[in-house]
Amino acid sequence: MALITVDLDEKLSAFTEHWAPKVVARLNDYEIKVVKLEGEFVWHSHEDTDELFLVLDGTLVIQLRDGDVTLRPGQLVVVPRGVEHCPIADGEVRAVLIEPAGVVNTGEAGGPLTAGYDDSLA
């Protein structure tokens, strides 16, 4: 079996939209996604799963109701299931998300920033 190498820079160069995660690989029942972020997202939570944010470029602030977490390149945070959060990117941020297959980016909140499922880069 041949292993497939995923070049994250190449995958991130393939699209321009913000807040629209793209699946680039799968790990058991999880999806590895790349995403470009800019501006403020929506307050939301994921009742059934934790969510991992790994920043590749830029600075990402994850607002929480009890304080903010700031991530710089090479840093990650896991937001526990059910914790309401709101990502903010001052300037473009490139990041990796790891979450179970089928997770909706806006969680329980929905709204106009809800991205459709996109595994075209996998």
FENMORA-V612967 format. One record per residue. N is the residue number from 1. RES is the residue in three letters. SS is DSSP state (helix for helix, strand for strand, loop for the rest). OMEGA is omega in whole degrees, -180 to 180 (none if undefined). Layout:
# FENMORA-V612967
n & res & ss & omega
N & RES & SS & OMEGA
N & RES & SS & OMEGA
This chain:
# FENMORA-V612967
n & res & ss & omega
1 & MET & loop & 179
2 & ALA & loop & 176
3 & LEU & loop & -179
4 & ILE & loop & 177
5 & THR & loop & 178
6 & VAL & loop & 177
7 & ASP & loop & -175
8 & LEU & helix & 178
9 & ASP & helix & 178
10 & GLU & helix & -180
11 & LYS & helix & -180
12 & LEU & helix & 178
13 & SER & loop & -175
14 & ALA & loop & -180
15 & PHE & loop & -178
16 & THR & loop & -175
17 & GLU & loop & 178
18 & HIS & loop & 177
19 & TRP & loop & -179
20 & ALA & loop & -177
21 & PRO & loop & 179
22 & LYS & strand & 177
23 & VAL & strand & 178
24 & VAL & strand & 179
25 & ALA & strand & 178
26 & ARG & strand & 179
27 & LEU & strand & -174
28 & ASN & loop & -180
29 & ASP & loop & -178
30 & TYR & strand & 175
31 & GLU & strand & 173
32 & ILE & strand & -176
33 & LYS & strand & 169
34 & VAL & strand & -177
35 & VAL & strand & 172
36 & LYS & strand & -176
37 & LEU & strand & 174
38 & GLU & strand & -179
39 & GLY & strand & -178
40 & GLU & strand & 178
41 & PHE & loop & -179
42 & VAL & loop & 173
43 & TRP & loop & -178
44 & HIS & strand & 174
45 & SER & loop & 176
46 & HIS & loop & -173
47 & GLU & loop & -173
48 & ASP & loop & -175
49 & THR & loop & 169
50 & ASP & loop & 178
51 & GLU & strand & 180
52 & LEU & strand & 174
53 & PHE & strand & 175
54 & LEU & strand & -177
55 & VAL & strand & 176
56 & LEU & strand & -180
57 & ASP & strand & 177
58 & GLY & loop & 179
59 & THR & loop & -178
60 & LEU & strand & 174
61 & VAL & strand & 174
62 & ILE & strand & 177
63 & GLN & strand & 174
64 & LEU & strand & -178
65 & ARG & loop & -178
66 & ASP & loop & 178
67 & GLY & strand & -176
68 & ASP & strand & 173
69 & VAL & strand & 179
70 & THR & strand & -180
71 & LEU & strand & 176
72 & ARG & loop & -178
73 & PRO & loop & 180
74 & GLY & loop & 180
75 & GLN & loop & 177
76 & LEU & strand & 174
77 & VAL & strand & 174
78 & VAL & strand & 176
79 & VAL & strand & -177
80 & PRO & loop & 178
81 & ARG & loop & 177
82 & GLY & loop & -179
83 & VAL & loop & 179
84 & GLU & loop & -178
85 & HIS & strand & -180
86 & CYS & strand & 178
87 & PRO & strand & 176
88 & ILE & strand & 178
89 & ALA & strand & 176
90 & ASP & strand & -169
91 & GLY & strand & -176
92 & GLU & strand & 175
93 & VAL & strand & 174
94 & ARG & strand & -173
95 & ALA & strand & 173
96 & VAL & strand & 174
97 & LEU & strand & 173
98 & ILE & strand & -177
99 & GLU & strand & 179
100 & PRO & strand & 178
101 & ALA & loop & 175
102 & GLY & loop & 179
103 & VAL & loop & 179
104 & VAL & loop & -173
105 & ASN & loop & 180
106 & THR & loop & 177
107 & GLY & loop & -178
108 & GLU & loop & -174
109 & ALA & loop & -176
110 & GLY & loop & 177
111 & GLY & loop & -173
112 & PRO & loop & 178
113 & LEU & loop & 178
114 & THR & loop & -178
115 & ALA & loop & 173
116 & GLY & loop & 179
117 & TYR & loop & -178
118 & ASP & loop & 176
119 & ASP & loop & -177
120 & SER & loop & -180
121 & LEU & loop & -178
122 & ALA & loop & none
